[in-house]
Every structure is written in C-alpha cells, then in structure tokens.
Amino acid sequence: MDITGSVPVPLYQHCNISIVFINEAGSSEPFILAFNTTPTPSPTGTSPPDLLPEIIGATVGGAVLLIIIIVIVVVVICCKNSISSFINIIISLIGRAGVVWSCLFAMIFKGQ
C-alpha cells in the first residue's frame, strides 16, 4: 500500500509525525516508515518593477515644460504689439542667463 501526502514543516525545524493504523483484529506490530523529504520549492513570482525613478523624472520634466510654456505665454502677451521687442527680450533673457551661468561656474570652480 502506498501512502502519499505532504506536510509543511518550517525550515530547519524538528518534526514528529505519528501514523496509526488499526486492523480488524485489534492489534498491530510496530513498524517504521521511511519518509522522503524534499525542500519546499521557492515561489517563482517576480517582484513588481520599481516605477519611482520614472515618476520623478516625468514630474520634473512636466514641471520644467510647464514653466517654459508659462514664460513664453507671458513674453508673447507682454510683447504682442511689437515682434522686435519680443526678440529683444529673448536676447536679453539669454544674455542674462549666460551671465548667471558664467557667475555660477566661476563660483563652483573657484572653490576647487
């Protein structure tokens, strides 16, 4: 007679399993059963991907894009009468940004 089944046992824990058979005569001789033990297979599920870097990147990119659009709209509204004034303001902003960047780089590299 083959008896098959599985009993989960915590890893590296001692476990006693008792099996009792009763026959019709009311008596039985003691016997020892050999158990085949196999480790429980580890789960094969995959962990969900980490989306935090993508979310942060998309948020920062969206914020920068929104700021650029707002600046363009404000400049166009302020200078809608004269396109040359618009061009002059853009050139002025680029020049000021260049001065700011050059000062920033000078401060950074001066400290080294």
N, C-alpha and C positions, 0 to 999 in steps of 0.2 A: 504494500500500500504506500503510495506517495502522498506526502502531505506538503503542500506548498503554501506559502504566505509570506507576508513581510511585516516586520515590527520596527517602527522607527525608534532608534536609540540615539541619545545625544552623543556627539563625537567625544571619544576618549573617556567614556563612562562605562562602568561595570554594570552588567545587567543579568539578572537571573530570570530564566523563563522556565516555567513548570507546565508540563503537559500531562494530563491524567487520562488514562484510558480505563474504561470499565468493561469487562466482558460479562457474558451471561452467567458464568459460573461463580462470579463474585470474588475472584482472586486473580491476581496477575503477578508476574515476576517483574522485578525492577529491570529496567533497561536504560541504556544511554543513547540518546540521539545525537548524531553529529550535525552541526549547523554549518552551512556555508555562509560566510559573512562577506558582504561586499559594501564598499563605501557608497553613500548616497551621492548620486550624480549632482554636480553643482548646477544651479539654474543657468539656462543659456540665454536669458533675456538680455537685451542691450540697454544700456543707460540712455536716457534722453539726452539729446545734444544740448550743449550749453549755448544759449542764444544771447547771453548778456552782452558780449562784445558787439554783436551785430546791432542790438537795440541801442546801445550807447552811441555807436557810430552813426546810425540813422538819425537819432535825436540831435546830435551835434551838427550833422550835415544839414538837417532840416532847419535848425535854428540859424545857421550861417546863411543859408539860402533865403530865409525869411528876412533877415537883416539886410541883405543885399537888395532884395526887391523893395523893401521899405525905403532904403536910401535912394534908389533910382526913382521911385514914385515921388518922393519929396523934392528931389532935384528937378524933375520934369515939371511938377506943379509950380515950383518957385520960378522957373525959367521958361515958362511956356510962351512968353512973348518974344523972346529972342534966343535963337539957336546958338548964336555966338556967345551969349552969356553962359549958356549951358556948357559949351565947350570950354570956356574959360574956367568955370567952376570945377569941371572934371580935371582939367590940367592942374589947377590949384590944389585939389584934393590929392592927386597923385604926387605932386611935389611935396606936400606936407607929409604924406605917408612915407615918402622917401627919406625926408629929414628925420622923422620919428624912428624909422628903421635903422638909419645910419647912427643915430644917437644911441639907440638900444644896443646895437652891435658894438659900438665903441665902449659902452659901459661894461658889457659882458666880457669882451676880450681884454679890457684894461685890468680887470681883476685877476687875470691869469698870469 
